[in-house]
Amino acid sequence: MRHPVVLAESMYLTMPGAVRGDMVGLLEFVTREDYYDNFLTRMLANVPAHVEVTEEHFKEARMILENKFLIGMTNDVAETVQKRLKLYFGWEELPSQQGCEMYYIKNGVMALPPVTIEEGGHYWRAIQKINLFDMKLYARAMSVFGQQKMRMPVHPLAVQKEREVVNEAFARLRNVDEPLDESDVPFFWHIPKASGTTVKEILSRCYGLVRTEMVKPPQSLDVYSKYILNVDLTTKESIEAAKNLGFIENGLADVVISQLSLEGATVFSSYHMGRAFTIMRHPVKLAISLFYYRQIATWEPTYRPEYKDISLQDYIELNGYYDNWMVRILTNAKTGGLNDGHLDLTKSIIKNKFLVGISDHMPDTFRVLEKRFGWKEMKEGCVKEKLNRPSNSNKYPEVARGSKVWNVIAEKNKYDMGLYYYALELFGDVVQKMSDTAKMGMEVAT
C-alpha cells in the first residue's frame, strides 16, 4: 500500500498536461467531480464512483484488509518482498537469476517519483480530508503490516528451506554426549542480557582464554588486551568475512562467541568442530532487562532512546515486537508465525548440541563448564569475584511475577518460555549427575 496523499499526487501526474510541483493543479484535480476519492476503500468495499463513501464502507474495507490480505508497503519494498511475500508464498529466486530480486527492488524504489507536496502542509491536509477513509485504512494497514511480520503463516517450502539451513549449520557442532576431541573449539552462543558480558570477562580474565570480539574495525587477527581476538561475528556478512581470515584453522581462538547461533556455527568444519554452550535467562526477566537497557545503551546499535517515553507494556505490545528470540534464532524463523514444531526443534537442538547454563545459577553453571572443558582458574576465587560483581548490569524497576505485565510478556514469548523450562530440566540433570559422581568419588575415597 501507498500513502493516500502520495497516491493522489501520482494519479494526478498521469493526467495530460500535469506538472510536477503544481500544487494548484493538484488541488483542482482532487476536487473535480470525477475524481475517484478514497480509492482503496472503494476498491475493497466495492463502492461505485457515483456513491459517497461512508463509515460503513470503511469498516467493511478494513475487515477485508485485515482478514484477507498479506500487506506490503511501497515505502519498505525490501521488507515486503524478502520478509513477507517470499516466506508466505515460498518463492525463491531461480538459480540462474541470482541477484534479480534485489536488482528490481532497488530499481523499483528508485523509479518511484519524488514526492513534491509538503507533508503536513495546506495541500497535504486538504488531500487527506478528501481521502479521509483511505487515510484511516492506511493507518490500519500500517498497524497490521507490523503485526503480520511475526504472525503470518510461513509456506511449507520456506519452512523446509529454514530447516535445511539449521541442519547444515548445526552439523558443524559436536553432540553434547560425544567425547571431547583436541581439535574441538568451544562456541559460546551469547544470548543478550543473559550474563553474557560477565561470562566473557570470566573466560578471559579468570581462565586466560583468547575469545573473539571485534575491538577495532576492520576485523583482523590482531589480539587486544592479551585475550581478545579482533574478529567480528555479529552479522551474517561479518561472519562470512571472518571465515576468510582462517582464525579457526590456525587455532587462534580458544572460544568463539556470537549471538547468532546458526551463522556463528558455520565458522567450524569437520576438521575443527564446534563444542557449543550457552547461558539462558528467564524470558520475562530477559525482555524486561532488554527494554530498560536499550533506553540507556548509547554504545549499542540497538539503542532506542524513544523507549524512555513508553511503558514496558506498550513496548511489548508494539507492532513488530520481536518475540521468542531464542526459538527464532535457533530455527532460522526470523519472521513469520511460530508453532509447536519450532519449539520441538529447538528442544532437540538444545538437548543434542548445547551445554546449557542458567543465569540464575551461575556458580553451578561454571562448575559444569569447568568440568566439561577442563578450564582452571589462573587465580583461585576469580570466578566467584566476577560473579559477585557482574559486568554490564543495569538497574530497573522490578516487575512482580504473575502481574498483568509479567503475564503479557510470558504469553508473547510462550515458545521461549517452553524452551527455557526444558533447558532448566537439562541443566538440573547435569548438575545432579555431577553431584552424584562427586559423592561416589568421596565414598570410594573413604
C-alpha positions as CSV (number, residue, x, y, z in Angstrom):
1,M,0.0,0.0,0.0
2,R,1.0,3.6,-0.5
3,H,0.1,6.7,1.4
4,P,-3.2,8.1,0.1
5,V,-1.8,11.7,-0.4
6,V,1.2,10.4,-2.3
7,L,-1.1,8.1,-4.3
8,A,-3.3,11.1,-5.2
9,E,-0.2,13.0,-6.5
10,S,0.9,10.1,-8.6
11,M,-2.6,9.8,-10.1
12,Y,-2.6,13.5,-10.9
13,L,0.8,13.2,-12.7
14,T,-0.7,10.6,-15.1
15,M,-3.1,13.3,-16.4
16,P,-2.2,15.1,-19.7
17,G,-0.6,18.4,-19.0
18,A,0.1,17.7,-15.3
19,V,3.2,19.4,-14.0
20,R,5.2,18.1,-11.1
21,G,5.1,20.5,-8.2
22,D,2.0,22.3,-9.4
23,M,0.0,22.3,-6.1
24,V,-2.8,24.4,-7.5
25,G,-3.3,22.0,-10.4
26,L,-3.1,19.0,-7.9
27,L,-5.8,20.5,-5.7
28,E,-8.0,21.2,-8.7
29,F,-7.6,17.6,-9.7
30,V,-8.7,16.1,-6.4
31,T,-11.7,18.5,-6.1
32,R,-13.1,17.6,-9.5
33,E,-16.4,15.8,-9.6
34,D,-14.9,12.9,-11.5
35,Y,-12.0,12.5,-9.0
36,Y,-12.0,8.9,-7.6
37,D,-11.6,9.7,-3.9
38,N,-10.9,7.1,-1.3
39,F,-9.7,4.8,-4.0
40,L,-8.5,2.0,-1.7
41,T,-11.7,1.9,0.4
42,R,-13.8,1.9,-2.8
43,M,-12.0,-1.0,-4.3
44,L,-12.2,-3.2,-1.2
45,A,-15.8,-2.3,-0.3
46,N,-16.9,-2.3,-4.0
47,V,-18.3,1.3,-3.8
48,P,-19.3,2.7,-7.2
49,A,-17.8,6.0,-8.3
50,H,-21.1,7.9,-8.1
51,V,-21.8,6.8,-4.5
52,E,-20.4,8.6,-1.5
53,V,-18.1,6.6,0.8
54,T,-19.4,6.1,4.3
55,E,-18.2,4.9,7.7
56,E,-19.9,1.5,7.0
57,H,-17.9,1.2,3.7
58,F,-14.7,1.9,5.6
59,K,-15.5,-0.8,8.2
60,E,-16.2,-3.3,5.5
61,A,-12.9,-2.4,3.7
62,R,-11.0,-2.6,7.0
63,M,-12.4,-6.1,7.8
64,I,-11.5,-7.4,4.3
65,L,-8.0,-5.9,4.5
66,E,-7.3,-7.3,7.9
67,N,-8.5,-10.8,7.2
68,K,-7.9,-11.5,3.5
69,F,-4.7,-9.7,2.6
70,L,-1.0,-10.0,3.3
71,I,0.0,-6.3,3.4
72,G,3.1,-4.8,1.9
73,M,4.3,-1.2,1.8
74,T,5.8,0.8,-1.0
75,N,8.0,2.7,1.5
76,D,9.6,-0.6,2.6
77,V,9.7,-2.8,-0.6
78,A,12.7,-4.9,0.6
79,E,10.9,-5.8,3.8
80,T,7.7,-6.6,1.8
81,V,9.4,-8.8,-0.7
82,Q,12.1,-10.5,1.2
83,K,10.4,-11.0,4.6
84,R,6.8,-11.2,3.7
85,L,6.0,-12.4,0.2
86,K,8.8,-14.9,-0.1
87,L,8.0,-16.6,3.2
88,Y,4.2,-16.5,2.7
89,F,4.3,-17.9,-0.8
90,G,7.5,-20.0,-0.6
91,W,9.1,-18.1,-3.5
92,E,12.8,-18.4,-4.3
93,E,14.9,-16.9,-7.0
94,L,15.8,-19.2,-9.8
95,P,19.4,-20.4,-9.6
96,S,20.1,-18.7,-13.0
97,Q,18.6,-15.4,-11.7
98,Q,20.6,-14.8,-8.5
99,G,20.5,-11.1,-7.7
100,C,17.5,-10.4,-9.8
101,E,15.3,-9.8,-6.8
102,M,17.5,-7.1,-5.2
103,Y,18.0,-5.5,-8.6
104,Y,14.3,-4.9,-9.1
105,I,13.8,-3.9,-5.5
106,K,16.5,-1.2,-5.8
107,N,15.4,0.0,-9.3
108,G,11.7,-0.1,-8.4
109,V,12.3,2.1,-5.4
110,M,14.5,4.5,-7.4
111,A,11.8,4.6,-10.1
112,L,9.2,6.0,-7.7
113,P,8.8,9.7,-8.4
114,P,9.9,12.0,-5.6
115,V,7.1,13.5,-3.5
116,T,6.8,17.2,-4.1
117,I,3.9,18.0,-1.8
118,E,4.9,19.3,1.6
119,E,4.0,16.8,4.3
120,G,1.6,18.4,6.8
121,G,1.2,21.5,4.7
122,H,-2.0,23.1,3.4
123,Y,-2.3,20.9,0.3
124,W,-1.3,17.8,2.1
125,R,-4.1,18.3,4.7
126,A,-6.6,19.2,2.1
127,I,-6.0,15.9,0.2
128,Q,-6.1,14.0,3.5
129,K,-9.5,15.4,4.2
130,I,-10.9,14.4,0.8
131,N,-9.5,10.9,1.3
132,L,-10.4,10.6,4.9
133,F,-11.4,6.9,4.8
134,D,-8.3,5.9,2.9
135,M,-6.2,7.7,5.5
136,K,-7.9,5.7,8.2
137,L,-7.5,2.5,6.2
138,Y,-3.8,3.2,5.5
139,A,-3.2,3.8,9.3
140,R,-4.8,0.5,10.0
141,A,-2.8,-1.2,7.3
142,M,0.4,0.1,8.8
143,S,-0.6,-1.4,12.1
144,V,-1.4,-4.8,10.5
145,F,1.8,-4.6,8.5
146,G,3.7,-4.6,11.7
147,Q,1.6,-7.3,13.3
148,Q,1.9,-9.7,10.4
149,K,5.6,-9.7,10.4
150,M,5.7,-12.0,13.4
151,R,2.4,-13.8,12.9
152,M,1.9,-14.6,9.3
153,P,1.9,-18.3,8.3
154,V,5.0,-19.4,6.5
155,H,4.8,-21.6,3.4
156,P,6.0,-25.2,3.8
157,L,8.7,-24.7,1.2
158,A,10.1,-21.7,3.1
159,V,10.0,-23.8,6.3
160,Q,11.8,-26.6,4.6
161,K,14.5,-24.1,3.5
162,E,14.8,-22.9,7.0
163,R,15.3,-26.5,8.3
164,E,18.0,-27.2,5.7
165,V,19.9,-24.1,6.9
166,V,19.5,-25.3,10.5
167,N,20.7,-28.8,9.8
168,E,23.7,-27.7,7.8
169,A,24.9,-25.2,10.4
170,F,24.5,-27.4,13.5
171,A,26.1,-30.4,11.8
172,R,29.3,-28.5,12.4
173,L,28.8,-28.8,16.2
174,R,29.6,-31.9,18.2
175,N,26.8,-33.6,20.0
176,V,26.8,-33.0,23.7
177,D,27.3,-36.6,24.6
178,E,30.3,-37.1,22.2
179,P,33.8,-37.2,23.8
180,L,35.9,-34.1,23.5
181,D,38.4,-34.0,20.7
182,E,41.6,-32.0,20.8
183,S,40.5,-30.2,17.6
184,D,37.2,-29.1,19.1
185,V,36.7,-25.3,19.7
186,P,34.3,-24.1,22.4
187,F,31.4,-22.0,20.9
188,F,29.5,-19.6,23.2
189,W,26.1,-18.7,21.9
190,H,25.7,-15.3,23.7
191,I,22.0,-14.6,24.5
192,P,21.7,-10.8,25.1
193,K,21.1,-9.7,28.7
194,A,21.7,-13.2,30.0
195,S,25.0,-12.6,31.8
196,G,27.0,-12.8,28.6
197,T,29.3,-9.9,29.3
198,T,30.2,-11.4,32.7
199,V,30.8,-14.8,31.0
200,K,33.2,-13.2,28.5
201,E,35.1,-11.5,31.3
202,I,35.5,-14.7,33.2
203,L,36.6,-16.6,30.1
204,S,39.5,-14.1,29.5
205,R,40.4,-12.9,33.0
206,C,39.9,-16.0,35.0
207,Y,40.7,-18.8,32.6
208,G,43.1,-16.9,30.3
209,L,41.3,-17.9,27.2
210,V,41.5,-16.0,23.9
211,R,38.0,-15.1,22.8
212,T,36.6,-13.5,19.7
213,E,35.2,-9.9,19.8
214,M,35.9,-7.0,17.4
215,V,37.6,-4.3,19.3
216,K,38.8,-2.1,16.5
217,P,37.4,-2.2,12.9
218,P,38.1,-3.6,10.5
219,Q,38.3,-7.1,11.9
220,S,41.7,-8.7,11.9
221,L,43.9,-11.4,13.5
222,D,45.3,-8.8,16.0
223,V,44.9,-9.7,19.7
224,Y,43.9,-6.9,22.1
225,S,44.3,-6.8,25.9
226,K,46.1,-10.2,25.6
227,Y,42.9,-12.2,25.3
228,I,40.6,-10.7,22.7
229,L,41.0,-11.7,19.0
230,N,39.7,-8.9,16.8
231,V,37.2,-11.0,14.9
232,D,33.6,-9.7,14.2
233,L,30.9,-12.4,14.5
234,T,27.9,-10.0,14.9
235,T,26.3,-10.2,11.5
236,K,25.9,-12.8,8.7
237,E,28.2,-10.7,6.5
238,S,30.9,-10.2,9.0
239,I,30.9,-13.9,9.8
240,E,31.4,-14.7,6.1
241,A,34.4,-12.3,6.1
242,A,35.7,-13.8,9.3
243,K,35.9,-17.2,7.8
244,N,38.3,-16.0,5.2
245,L,40.7,-15.0,8.0
246,G,41.3,-18.6,8.8
247,F,41.3,-18.0,12.6
248,I,39.7,-21.4,13.3
249,E,42.1,-23.4,11.1
250,N,45.1,-21.6,12.7
251,G,43.9,-22.2,16.3
252,L,43.9,-18.5,17.2
253,A,40.7,-18.5,19.3
254,D,40.2,-20.6,22.5
255,V,36.5,-19.7,22.5
256,V,34.3,-18.4,19.6
257,I,31.5,-16.1,20.6
258,S,28.4,-15.0,18.7
259,Q,24.8,-14.0,19.3
260,L,23.9,-15.7,16.0
261,S,23.8,-19.4,16.8
262,L,23.3,-20.6,13.2
263,E,25.6,-18.2,11.3
264,G,28.2,-18.5,14.1
265,A,28.2,-22.3,13.9
266,T,29.2,-22.1,10.2
267,V,32.8,-21.0,11.1
268,F,33.5,-24.5,12.1
269,S,34.2,-27.5,9.9
270,S,34.6,-31.3,10.0
271,Y,38.2,-30.7,10.9
272,H,37.6,-28.2,13.7
273,M,34.1,-28.9,15.1
274,G,32.4,-26.5,17.5
275,R,31.6,-27.5,21.0
276,A,28.6,-25.3,21.9
277,F,27.3,-23.9,25.2
278,T,25.0,-21.1,26.2
279,I,23.6,-19.3,29.3
280,M,19.8,-18.9,29.4
281,R,17.7,-16.5,31.4
282,H,14.0,-16.5,32.2
283,P,12.4,-14.9,29.0
284,V,10.3,-12.5,31.0
285,K,13.3,-11.2,33.0
286,L,15.3,-11.0,29.8
287,A,12.6,-9.0,28.0
288,I,12.3,-6.5,30.9
289,S,16.1,-6.1,31.2
290,L,16.4,-5.6,27.5
291,F,13.7,-2.9,27.4
292,Y,15.4,-0.8,30.0
293,Y,18.9,-1.5,28.7
294,R,18.1,-0.3,25.2
295,Q,17.0,3.1,26.7
296,I,20.5,3.8,28.0
297,A,22.9,1.8,25.9
298,T,24.2,4.6,23.6
299,W,27.1,2.4,22.5
300,E,24.8,-0.4,21.2
301,P,23.3,-0.5,17.6
302,T,20.0,-1.4,19.3
303,Y,20.0,1.8,21.4
304,R,16.4,3.2,21.4
305,P,16.1,6.5,23.4
306,E,12.4,6.7,22.4
307,Y,11.7,3.8,24.7
308,K,12.0,6.2,27.6
309,D,8.7,7.7,26.6
310,I,6.7,4.4,26.7
311,S,5.7,1.9,29.3
312,L,7.0,-1.7,29.4
313,Q,3.6,-3.0,28.4
314,D,3.4,-0.5,25.4
315,Y,6.8,-1.9,24.4
316,I,5.7,-5.5,24.5
317,E,2.6,-4.6,22.5
318,L,4.4,-2.7,19.8
319,N,3.7,-3.8,16.3
320,G,6.6,-6.0,15.2
321,Y,7.8,-6.7,18.7
322,Y,10.4,-9.4,18.3
323,D,9.0,-12.2,20.3
324,N,10.5,-15.6,21.1
325,W,14.1,-14.5,20.3
326,M,15.8,-17.8,21.2
327,V,13.4,-20.0,19.3
328,R,13.6,-17.8,16.2
329,I,17.4,-17.6,16.2
330,L,17.8,-21.4,16.7
331,T,15.2,-22.3,14.0
332,N,16.1,-19.6,11.5
333,A,12.5,-18.4,11.7
334,K,13.5,-14.7,11.9
335,T,10.0,-13.6,10.9
336,G,6.5,-15.2,10.5
337,G,4.4,-17.2,12.8
338,L,5.8,-19.9,15.1
339,N,4.2,-23.2,16.2
340,D,4.9,-26.2,18.4
341,G,7.1,-27.7,15.6
342,H,9.5,-24.8,16.1
343,L,9.6,-25.4,19.9
344,D,10.1,-29.2,19.4
345,L,13.0,-28.5,17.0
346,T,14.7,-26.1,19.4
347,K,14.4,-28.6,22.3
348,S,16.1,-31.2,20.1
349,I,18.9,-28.8,19.2
350,I,19.5,-27.7,22.8
351,K,19.5,-31.3,24.0
352,N,21.9,-32.6,21.4
353,K,24.1,-29.6,20.6
354,F,24.3,-27.2,23.5
355,L,25.6,-27.5,27.1
356,V,23.2,-25.2,28.8
357,G,23.8,-23.0,31.9
358,I,21.3,-20.8,33.7
359,S,21.9,-17.2,34.6
360,D,20.1,-17.6,38.0
361,H,22.5,-20.4,38.8
362,M,25.9,-19.1,37.7
363,P,28.1,-20.8,40.3
364,D,26.7,-24.2,39.2
365,T,26.9,-23.2,35.6
366,F,30.6,-22.5,35.8
367,R,31.3,-25.8,37.7
368,V,29.6,-27.6,34.8
369,L,31.7,-25.6,32.2
370,E,34.9,-26.3,34.1
371,K,34.2,-30.0,34.3
372,R,33.3,-30.2,30.6
373,F,36.1,-28.1,29.1
374,G,38.8,-28.7,31.7
375,W,39.1,-24.9,32.4
376,K,41.0,-23.9,35.5
377,E,41.2,-20.5,37.2
378,M,44.5,-18.7,36.9
379,K,43.9,-17.2,40.3
380,E,41.7,-19.0,42.8
381,G,38.5,-17.2,43.6
382,C,38.5,-15.2,40.3
383,V,35.2,-16.7,39.1
384,K,33.4,-16.0,42.4
385,E,34.7,-12.5,42.4
386,K,33.4,-11.8,38.9
387,L,30.0,-13.3,39.6
388,N,29.7,-11.1,42.7
389,R,30.3,-8.1,40.6
390,P,28.6,-8.8,37.2
391,S,29.5,-6.7,34.2
392,N,27.2,-4.5,32.1
393,S,24.3,-4.9,34.5
394,N,21.6,-2.2,34.6
395,K,19.2,-1.3,37.3
396,Y,15.5,-1.0,36.6
397,P,12.1,-1.3,38.3
398,E,11.1,-4.8,39.2
399,V,8.0,-6.4,37.8
400,A,6.0,-8.7,40.1
401,R,5.8,-12.3,38.9
402,G,2.2,-13.0,37.9
403,S,1.3,-9.4,37.4
404,K,-0.6,-8.3,34.3
405,V,2.6,-7.1,32.5
406,W,4.5,-10.2,33.5
407,N,1.8,-12.5,32.1
408,V,1.6,-10.5,28.8
409,I,5.3,-10.9,28.3
410,A,5.2,-14.6,29.1
411,E,2.3,-15.1,26.7
412,K,4.1,-13.2,23.9
413,N,7.1,-15.3,24.4
414,K,5.4,-18.6,25.1
415,Y,7.8,-20.7,22.9
416,D,10.8,-19.2,24.6
417,M,9.2,-20.0,27.9
418,G,8.8,-23.6,26.9
419,L,12.4,-23.8,25.7
420,Y,13.6,-22.2,29.0
421,Y,11.8,-24.6,31.2
422,Y,13.1,-27.5,29.1
423,A,16.6,-26.1,29.5
424,L,16.1,-25.9,33.3
425,E,15.4,-29.7,33.2
426,L,18.5,-30.4,31.2
427,F,20.6,-28.2,33.5
428,G,19.2,-29.9,36.6
429,D,20.1,-33.3,35.2
430,V,23.7,-32.3,34.5
431,V,24.2,-30.8,37.9
432,Q,22.6,-33.8,39.6
433,K,24.9,-36.2,37.7
434,M,27.9,-34.1,38.7
435,S,26.8,-34.2,42.3
436,D,26.2,-38.0,42.2
437,T,29.6,-38.6,40.6
438,A,31.3,-36.4,43.3
439,K,29.5,-38.4,46.1
440,M,30.6,-41.7,44.5
441,G,34.2,-40.4,44.4
442,M,34.1,-39.5,48.1
443,E,32.6,-42.9,49.0
444,V,35.4,-44.6,47.1
445,A,38.0,-42.5,48.8
446,T,36.7,-43.3,52.2
